Amino acid sequence: MQRVKTFLSRVLKALIRPRNIATTAVAFLFIHLIQVVAFNTDALNPVARAFQGFSTTDIFYDMMLSAPADTSDAIVIVDITKLHNRDSIALALEEVDALEPAAIDIDVVFEYPKEPVGDLHLVGVAATLSNAVFSFKMMDPDRERKEFTRQVHSFFAQELGLNEGFVNVDRSMTRNIPLCLEMQGKAYPSVIARMMEVLQGEPFDYQNHKSEPIDYEPTVFRVIPFDSIQQNARYITGKIVMFGGAYESIDMLYTPIGQKHGIEVLCYALKTMLEKKQQTNCTGWLYWLITLLIAHFAVCCIMAYRGCIGRKKETLEKQPAKAIGSLKGIAIDVLSTTFFVSMVVFLIMVAYMIVGYVLFDTQRINFDLTPTLSVMALSIIANEFVHIAIKHSHNIIRYKGKTNSNT
């Protein structure tokens, strides 16, 4: 118990030690420099993606992958990946609508007229759908103004006055579903926001509800092939149908539970909205203040360990007769190696991730772990740079002092 008190006392003193504060500051500076270089170098895109966030939800959902997944009774996918002509697509859509689903999300954009007969059939079917939401895409983002500059709709959208929503998501890592995007001062709803309006029978306040974290609790969404619609009628009648390509290789998205097809991500997003699971996302100045304090505390713990081992090593070196060949001497040498110091860093990182997991599991509190974990990982290197800076600063001061005394 006395040793624990002594260790905690040293940690508390370490919190205000200038060298440790400098180490934390240098570690954050390293992270910023790495981000700047990675985000501006195409070859380092994977590094940039790693620094875009690693949150508590990533750990939580990844750990849940080993548990049996429930099958959704509310949402099904009608797969048209192998349908390449619009007459067949219209026929499949007609079959689905005849079975009276609760709502249909059409995850296809028919940008140009393509087949005279098929196009005519498709337009005719689209005109009769009363509970369907068609998709459109926001295109050509302007990075300076942070908005899109062009939209791509189905060629018959304006003529029929289709109920539409955009399908854009963050393709680097899809953790949230955008519900509203602005273009030229006008707000546009996502396909998920429009689906909620169809299902609830009332307007959805997407302008004040612009994004929602997606609950990726592992779920199986039934995939019904286009040629088996009638045989699976019981899964369609009164259900929500996501109509589109379930196996499109060009529509793969990165998610906390691995790569998923775009239409499956939309299923998860709609399921999240329907179940209304509340999640608190920690952001803003309070998040950064807490992150800074936790990161600095972790750095101090790491430095306290190194200092404790270093002092014991110095004490033994003053008594070489006792140190040579003794178990204590060997143990201290081993514990001071880079491997064991790295293991201490790793264990502190694991403890931090466990705390994050428990907070999300019990309180649904989500926050980005990346800054703190990065500071922990870079703490040893940062401390070496601080040591070099202090050493050379002292040498410069001594040199100037000698020069002044000589003059």
Order of alpha helices (4+ residues) and beta strands (2+ residues): alpha-alpha-alpha-alpha-beta-alpha-beta-alpha-beta-beta-alpha-beta-beta-beta-beta-alpha-beta-beta-beta-beta-beta-alpha-beta-alpha-alpha-alpha-alpha-beta-alpha
